Amino acid sequence: MQRVINPVSIELSLTGINYDYTDKTYLTFKDGATMEYDQFDLGKLPNAIFNLSTQSSDGKELSINSISNFVCGEEIPISITNLWVDSYRMEWAGVDAIDSDVQLFIKDNVDGSLYDLRSAEPFIINVTADTDHYDTLGTESNPVYTYQIKDRFSLVVKEKEFSANLAVVGSQICTDERSASITIQGAEEGVLYDILNDTGTIAQEMGTGSDLEIILGDSLLANGDNNFRIAASRGACNYIEFENPVIINIISEPSIAFDPNSSTLTTSATGNLQWYRDGSPIDGETGSMLEVNDMFSGQNIYQVMVTNEGCERISEEYIITGVDDLLENVGIEVYPNPASKNININLEKSAISNVLLRIISSSGKVVYERNDFTGNLDIDVSGFESGIYIVEITSNTDRYVTRVVKQ
């Protein structure tokens, strides 16, 4: 959309240097006007000497040609008729009143030259007797030749060009704040920059002539690679998408889940993974699953680190304490083992209470569960199939597991 002061007119004038005669025509920007002849235009009446006018898109000669503020690279023919052999000076006025985002040129259609009306000096048109286009006036015995230039020049109105090759930098997110930014370096003043993803435009800001930072909120971001495209426009016409997309990588803190049936820790994090035990990396453990082989004795602290595009995030500590050691350390008792009829679980000597108790079969099925367990519990397992079962005791801060054999 052009930001033209409305209404405003450009005045074009043509002066015969030897005849001291000037004719003028006007191009006016007006809301609702069209390129065709309409109620905002004024036709051109012939002069006694030469005539300067512009043409509507349907070929009408106009002394006042009104066009819309919303124009996209329009070329408006300039018509010059009834010229005598002479030199003429083309001049213009009123250009300074038009927004600087609008470019105005007189185009020479013979060689394609553009005369910038904001900087060029008035130019001279020389009409000689060998001009191709002429009209015959007077009588057959006394002809008078006048010349016309209807397709030599045109008035070009278009929006200022801008670059779509600016450097664009996307931030890397290594925190849970989940707010990212895209910086367009040297964003041009008056150019509107759009950030797009697969759903369309998600953010836009107007350039100010310096680096432009556009903030992307949490709702626009997901874990992993986020691909964004950049587009720029000036007004309603020029819309250019940058060639290279911007990738913002989001790494949230990885989480760990425990599968008591298989005695494994797993994470859904993606990227380069590394498992840790007691603060040290475990050699070769770089997958999404870690088998815990020493979980039935001692206390072990596990973590997983994910690395991607220079960002590193490590999970919270996941503590697994073997029940065999808890018999001495925290006072949990699970007996007998093996068992045929009953299993007794006793927390009376421990400091923990209100725990979740689960017994899980080797197929992963929870065969017994009790919430808010405190004290001593005798569980009838006579109906359980023979095999190995996992006893899992979970408090607010810790998880304890052991294996029990049902005979």
VEXDREN-2710 file (C-alpha; in Angstrom, 1 decimal):
% VEXDREN-2710
k/r/px/py/pz
1/MET/0.0/0.0/0.0
2/GLN/1.5/3.3/-1.0
3/ARG/1.5/6.0/1.5
4/VAL/0.8/9.0/-0.8
5/ILE/-0.4/12.3/0.6
6/ASN/-4.0/12.4/-0.7
7/PRO/-4.9/14.1/-2.9
8/VAL/-1.6/15.2/-4.5
9/SER/-0.7/15.9/-8.1
10/ILE/2.4/15.7/-10.2
11/GLU/2.7/18.4/-12.8
12/LEU/4.4/17.7/-16.1
13/SER/5.1/20.7/-18.4
14/LEU/6.5/21.0/-21.9
15/THR/7.9/24.3/-23.1
16/GLY/8.8/25.2/-26.7
17/ILE/12.2/26.9/-26.3
18/ASN/11.8/29.1/-29.4
19/TYR/8.1/29.6/-29.2
20/ASP/7.9/30.5/-25.5
21/TYR/4.8/28.4/-25.1
22/THR/4.1/25.9/-22.3
23/ASP/1.5/23.2/-21.9
24/LYS/0.8/21.2/-18.8
25/THR/-0.8/17.9/-17.7
26/TYR/-1.4/16.5/-14.2
27/LEU/-1.3/13.1/-12.6
28/THR/-3.3/12.9/-9.4
29/PHE/-3.4/10.2/-6.8
30/LYS/-7.0/9.8/-5.5
31/ASP/-8.9/7.1/-3.5
32/GLY/-11.3/5.3/-5.8
33/ALA/-9.8/6.4/-9.1
34/THR/-8.9/3.8/-11.7
35/MET/-6.5/3.6/-14.6
36/GLU/-9.5/3.9/-17.0
37/TYR/-11.3/7.1/-17.9
38/ASP/-13.6/7.8/-15.0
39/GLN/-15.4/10.7/-13.1
40/PHE/-12.1/11.8/-11.5
41/ASP/-10.4/12.5/-14.9
42/LEU/-10.6/15.6/-17.1
43/GLY/-10.2/15.2/-20.9
44/LYS/-7.7/17.1/-22.9
45/LEU/-8.9/19.9/-25.2
46/PRO/-6.6/20.6/-28.2
47/ASN/-4.5/23.8/-28.0
48/ALA/-3.7/26.1/-30.9
49/ILE/-0.1/25.0/-30.8
50/PHE/1.2/21.8/-29.2
51/ASN/-0.5/19.5/-26.7
52/LEU/0.8/17.6/-23.7
53/SER/-1.4/15.0/-22.0
54/THR/-1.3/11.5/-20.5
55/GLN/-3.5/8.7/-21.6
56/SER/-5.9/6.5/-19.6
57/SER/-5.7/2.7/-20.1
58/ASP/-8.6/2.9/-22.5
59/GLY/-6.8/5.5/-24.7
60/LYS/-8.4/8.8/-23.6
61/GLU/-6.3/11.9/-23.8
62/LEU/-6.3/13.6/-20.3
63/SER/-5.2/16.9/-18.9
64/ILE/-5.9/15.5/-15.4
65/ASN/-5.4/11.8/-15.0
66/SER/-6.4/10.5/-11.6
67/ILE/-5.2/7.1/-10.5
68/SER/-5.5/5.1/-7.3
69/ASN/-3.1/5.3/-4.4
70/PHE/-2.7/1.6/-4.8
71/VAL/-0.7/1.2/-8.0
72/CYS/1.9/-1.5/-8.8
73/GLY/4.4/-0.6/-11.4
74/GLU/2.0/1.3/-13.7
75/GLU/3.2/2.8/-16.9
76/ILE/1.1/5.7/-18.1
77/PRO/1.6/6.8/-21.7
78/ILE/2.6/10.5/-22.3
79/SER/1.1/12.0/-25.4
80/ILE/2.7/14.9/-27.2
81/THR/1.0/16.2/-30.4
82/ASN/1.0/19.1/-32.8
83/LEU/4.7/19.7/-32.4
84/TRP/6.7/21.9/-34.8
85/VAL/10.3/21.4/-35.6
86/ASP/11.9/22.8/-32.5
87/SER/13.5/21.9/-29.2
88/TYR/11.2/21.4/-26.1
89/ARG/12.0/21.2/-22.4
90/MET/10.3/18.6/-20.3
91/GLU/9.9/19.6/-16.6
92/TRP/8.0/18.4/-13.5
93/ALA/6.8/19.6/-10.1
94/GLY/5.1/18.3/-7.0
95/VAL/7.2/15.2/-6.6
96/ASP/8.4/16.1/-3.1
97/ALA/4.9/15.9/-1.8
98/ILE/4.7/12.2/-2.5
99/ASP/6.0/9.6/0.0
100/SER/9.6/8.6/-0.5
101/ASP/8.5/4.9/-0.8
102/VAL/7.0/5.7/-4.2
103/GLN/9.4/5.9/-7.2
104/LEU/8.5/8.1/-10.2
105/PHE/10.2/8.0/-13.6
106/ILE/9.8/9.2/-17.1
107/LYS/10.7/6.2/-19.3
108/ASP/12.1/6.6/-22.8
109/ASN/10.5/3.6/-24.6
110/VAL/13.0/3.6/-27.4
111/ASP/16.1/2.8/-25.3
112/GLY/14.5/2.0/-21.9
113/SER/16.2/4.8/-20.1
114/LEU/14.6/5.9/-16.8
115/TYR/14.7/9.6/-15.6
116/ASP/14.2/9.7/-11.9
117/LEU/11.8/12.6/-11.2
118/ARG/13.3/13.0/-7.7
119/SER/16.8/13.6/-9.0
120/ALA/17.0/14.1/-12.7
121/GLU/17.3/17.5/-14.4
122/PRO/14.8/18.6/-17.0
123/PHE/15.6/17.1/-20.4
124/ILE/15.3/18.4/-23.9
125/ILE/13.3/16.8/-26.7
126/ASN/14.5/17.7/-30.2
127/VAL/11.9/17.4/-33.0
128/THR/13.3/17.3/-36.5
129/ALA/11.7/17.0/-39.9
130/ASP/12.6/13.3/-40.1
131/THR/10.5/12.4/-37.1
132/ASP/8.5/9.3/-38.0
133/HIS/5.1/10.4/-36.7
134/TYR/3.5/13.5/-38.2
135/ASP/0.1/14.9/-39.1
136/THR/-0.6/17.0/-42.3
137/LEU/-2.5/20.2/-41.7
138/GLY/-3.4/23.1/-44.1
139/THR/-4.4/22.3/-47.7
140/GLU/-3.2/19.9/-50.3
141/SER/-1.4/22.6/-52.2
142/ASN/0.0/24.2/-49.1
143/PRO/0.5/21.4/-46.5
144/VAL/1.7/22.1/-43.0
145/TYR/3.4/19.3/-41.1
146/THR/3.1/18.8/-37.3
147/TYR/4.7/16.0/-35.4
148/GLN/3.4/13.8/-32.6
149/ILE/5.1/11.6/-30.0
150/LYS/2.5/9.4/-28.6
151/ASP/4.5/6.3/-27.7
152/ARG/8.0/7.6/-27.1
153/PHE/7.6/8.4/-23.3
154/SER/5.6/7.1/-20.4
155/LEU/5.3/8.0/-16.7
156/VAL/6.3/5.1/-14.5
157/VAL/4.9/4.9/-10.9
158/LYS/6.1/2.1/-8.7
159/GLU/7.1/1.3/-5.2
160/LYS/10.7/1.6/-4.1
161/GLU/12.6/-1.6/-4.5
162/PHE/14.1/-3.4/-1.5
163/SER/16.5/-6.2/-0.8
164/ALA/15.5/-9.8/0.1
165/ASN/19.0/-10.9/0.6
166/LEU/19.6/-9.6/4.2
167/ALA/21.2/-11.7/6.8
168/VAL/18.7/-13.3/9.2
169/VAL/19.7/-14.9/12.5
170/GLY/17.5/-17.1/14.7
171/SER/18.2/-17.6/18.4
172/GLN/19.0/-20.9/19.9
173/ILE/16.8/-21.8/22.9
174/CYS/18.4/-23.8/25.8
175/THR/16.0/-22.9/28.5
176/ASP/12.4/-23.6/29.5
177/GLU/11.4/-20.0/29.0
178/ARG/10.5/-21.0/25.4
179/SER/10.7/-17.5/23.8
180/ALA/12.7/-17.2/20.7
181/SER/13.6/-14.3/18.3
182/ILE/14.5/-13.8/14.7
183/THR/16.8/-10.9/13.9
184/ILE/16.8/-9.3/10.4
185/GLN/20.0/-7.4/10.0
186/GLY/19.7/-4.0/8.4
187/ALA/16.0/-4.2/8.0
188/GLU/14.9/-1.4/5.6
189/GLU/12.7/1.4/6.7
190/GLY/9.1/1.2/5.5
191/VAL/9.4/-2.5/4.6
192/LEU/7.1/-4.9/6.3
193/TYR/8.7/-8.2/7.3
194/ASP/6.6/-11.4/7.8
195/ILE/7.6/-14.5/9.7
196/LEU/5.9/-17.6/8.3
197/ASN/5.5/-21.3/9.1
198/ASP/3.4/-24.0/7.5
199/THR/0.2/-22.3/8.8
200/GLY/1.0/-18.9/7.2
201/THR/2.1/-15.6/8.7
202/ILE/2.6/-15.8/12.5
203/ALA/4.4/-12.5/13.2
204/GLN/5.2/-9.3/11.4
205/GLU/7.1/-6.1/12.1
206/MET/7.9/-2.9/10.1
207/GLY/11.6/-2.2/9.4
208/THR/13.1/1.0/10.8
209/GLY/16.5/1.1/9.0
210/SER/18.4/-0.9/11.6
211/ASP/18.5/-4.5/12.9
212/LEU/14.9/-5.8/13.5
213/GLU/14.3/-8.3/16.3
214/ILE/10.9/-10.2/16.0
215/ILE/9.9/-12.1/19.2
216/LEU/8.2/-15.5/18.8
217/GLY/6.2/-16.6/21.8
218/ASP/5.8/-20.1/23.4
219/SER/2.7/-21.0/21.4
220/LEU/4.7/-20.8/18.1
221/LEU/7.5/-23.1/19.2
222/ALA/7.9/-26.8/19.6
223/ASN/10.7/-29.0/20.8
224/GLY/13.3/-29.8/18.1
225/ASP/13.8/-27.9/14.8
226/ASN/11.4/-25.1/14.1
227/ASN/11.5/-23.9/10.5
228/PHE/10.5/-20.4/9.6
229/ARG/10.4/-18.5/6.3
230/ILE/10.9/-14.7/5.9
231/ALA/9.0/-12.5/3.5
232/ALA/9.2/-8.8/2.9
233/SER/6.8/-6.3/1.3
234/ARG/6.5/-2.7/0.7
235/GLY/2.8/-1.7/0.1
236/ALA/0.4/-3.9/-1.6
237/CYS/2.5/-4.8/-4.6
238/ASN/6.0/-6.1/-3.9
239/TYR/6.0/-9.3/-1.9
240/ILE/9.3/-11.3/-1.8
241/GLU/10.1/-14.4/0.2
242/PHE/13.7/-14.8/1.3
243/GLU/15.6/-17.7/-0.3
244/ASN/16.8/-19.4/2.9
245/PRO/14.6/-20.4/5.8
246/VAL/15.5/-19.9/9.5
247/ILE/15.8/-22.8/11.8
248/ILE/15.4/-22.3/15.5
249/ASN/16.2/-25.3/17.7
250/ILE/14.3/-25.7/21.0
251/ILE/15.7/-28.0/23.6
252/SER/13.7/-28.5/26.7
253/GLU/14.9/-30.2/29.8
254/PRO/14.7/-34.0/29.1
255/SER/12.6/-36.2/31.3
256/ILE/13.2/-39.8/32.5
257/ALA/10.7/-42.6/32.9
258/PHE/11.3/-45.9/34.6
259/ASP/10.0/-49.3/33.4
260/PRO/10.2/-51.7/36.4
261/ASN/9.4/-54.7/34.4
262/SER/12.4/-54.4/32.1
263/SER/14.5/-52.4/34.6
264/THR/15.1/-49.7/32.1
265/LEU/15.2/-45.9/32.1
266/THR/13.8/-44.2/29.0
267/THR/13.7/-40.6/27.6
268/SER/11.6/-39.1/24.8
269/ALA/14.2/-36.4/24.2
270/THR/15.7/-36.2/20.7
271/GLY/19.2/-35.2/19.6
272/ASN/22.5/-36.4/20.8
273/LEU/22.0/-38.2/24.0
274/GLN/24.4/-39.3/26.8
275/TRP/23.4/-41.1/30.0
276/TYR/25.1/-40.3/33.3
277/ARG/25.4/-42.3/36.6
278/ASP/26.5/-40.5/39.7
279/GLY/27.6/-37.5/37.7
280/SER/29.8/-39.4/35.2
281/PRO/29.0/-40.3/31.6
282/ILE/28.3/-44.0/31.0
283/ASP/30.5/-45.3/28.2
284/GLY/28.5/-46.2/25.1
285/GLU/25.1/-45.3/26.5
286/THR/23.8/-42.8/24.0
287/GLY/20.4/-44.1/23.1
288/SER/16.9/-43.4/24.4
289/MET/16.9/-46.4/26.7
290/LEU/19.3/-47.4/29.5
291/GLU/19.2/-50.8/31.2
292/VAL/19.8/-50.5/34.9
293/ASN/21.7/-53.6/35.9
294/ASP/22.7/-52.6/39.5
295/MET/19.4/-51.3/40.7
296/PHE/19.0/-53.9/43.4
297/SER/21.9/-52.7/45.6
298/GLY/23.2/-49.3/46.5
299/GLN/21.8/-45.9/45.6
300/ASN/22.4/-44.7/42.1
301/ILE/21.7/-41.2/40.6
302/TYR/20.9/-41.2/36.8
303/GLN/20.6/-38.4/34.4
304/VAL/20.4/-37.9/30.6
305/MET/21.9/-35.0/28.6
306/VAL/20.7/-34.0/25.2
307/THR/22.9/-31.9/22.9
308/ASN/21.8/-30.2/19.7
309/GLU/23.1/-27.2/17.7
310/GLY/25.3/-26.1/20.5
311/CYS/22.7/-26.4/23.2
312/GLU/23.0/-28.7/26.2
313/ARG/20.3/-29.7/28.6
314/ILE/20.5/-32.3/31.4
315/SER/17.6/-33.9/33.2
316/GLU/16.9/-33.7/36.9
317/GLU/18.4/-36.5/39.0
318/TYR/16.5/-39.8/38.9
319/ILE/17.4/-41.8/42.0
320/ILE/17.0/-45.5/42.2
321/THR/17.7/-47.2/45.5
322/GLY/17.9/-50.9/45.8
323/VAL/15.6/-52.5/48.4
324/ASP/18.4/-54.8/49.7
325/ASP/20.2/-51.7/50.9
326/LEU/17.1/-50.1/52.2
327/LEU/16.6/-52.9/54.6
328/GLU/19.5/-51.4/56.5
329/ASN/19.3/-47.7/55.4
330/VAL/15.6/-46.8/55.5
331/GLY/14.0/-49.8/57.1
332/ILE/11.9/-51.3/54.3
333/GLU/11.3/-55.0/54.6
334/VAL/10.0/-57.3/51.9
335/TYR/9.8/-61.0/52.8
336/PRO/9.7/-64.0/52.3
337/ASN/11.6/-64.3/49.0
338/PRO/10.8/-66.7/47.3
339/ALA/7.2/-66.7/48.4
340/SER/4.4/-69.2/47.8
341/LYS/1.3/-67.9/49.7
342/ASN/2.0/-64.4/51.1
343/ILE/4.4/-61.5/50.8
344/ASN/4.9/-59.2/53.8
345/ILE/5.9/-55.5/53.2
346/ASN/6.7/-53.6/56.3
347/LEU/7.4/-49.9/56.4
348/GLU/7.1/-49.6/60.2
349/LYS/10.8/-49.2/60.7
350/SER/11.2/-46.7/57.9
351/ALA/10.6/-42.9/57.8
352/ILE/8.5/-43.1/54.7
353/SER/4.7/-43.3/54.5
354/ASN/1.8/-42.8/52.2
355/VAL/3.5/-44.5/49.4
356/LEU/2.2/-46.1/46.2
357/LEU/2.7/-49.8/46.2
358/ARG/2.6/-51.9/43.0
359/ILE/3.4/-55.5/42.2
360/ILE/4.1/-56.0/38.5
361/SER/4.3/-59.3/36.6
362/SER/7.1/-60.1/34.1
363/SER/4.6/-59.3/31.3
364/GLY/4.3/-55.7/32.6
365/LYS/0.8/-56.2/34.1
366/VAL/0.1/-54.5/37.4
367/VAL/-1.4/-57.4/39.5
368/TYR/-1.6/-55.5/42.8
369/GLU/-1.8/-51.7/43.6
370/ARG/-2.4/-49.7/46.7
371/ASN/-2.3/-46.0/47.3
372/ASP/-1.3/-44.2/50.6
373/PHE/0.2/-47.4/52.0
374/THR/1.7/-47.0/55.5
375/GLY/2.9/-49.5/58.0
376/ASN/2.7/-53.2/57.5
377/LEU/0.9/-55.2/54.8
378/ASP/0.5/-58.9/54.2
379/ILE/-0.5/-59.6/50.6
380/ASP/-2.0/-62.9/49.5
381/VAL/-0.1/-64.0/46.4
382/SER/-1.3/-67.6/46.3
383/GLY/-3.3/-66.9/43.2
384/PHE/-0.4/-65.4/41.3
385/GLU/1.2/-67.4/38.6
386/SER/4.7/-68.7/39.3
387/GLY/7.5/-66.4/38.1
388/ILE/9.4/-63.2/38.8
389/TYR/7.5/-60.1/40.0
390/ILE/8.6/-56.5/40.6
391/VAL/7.7/-54.8/43.9
392/GLU/7.7/-51.1/43.3
393/ILE/7.4/-48.6/46.2
394/THR/7.1/-44.9/45.2
395/SER/7.2/-41.9/47.6
396/ASN/7.0/-38.2/46.7
397/THR/10.8/-38.1/46.3
398/ASP/12.1/-41.6/45.7
399/ARG/11.3/-44.9/44.0
400/TYR/12.4/-48.3/45.4
401/VAL/12.1/-51.6/43.5
402/THR/13.0/-55.2/44.1
403/ARG/12.3/-58.6/42.6
404/VAL/10.3/-61.3/44.3
405/VAL/10.0/-64.9/43.1
406/LYS/6.5/-66.5/43.3
407/GLN/6.9/-70.3/43.6
END
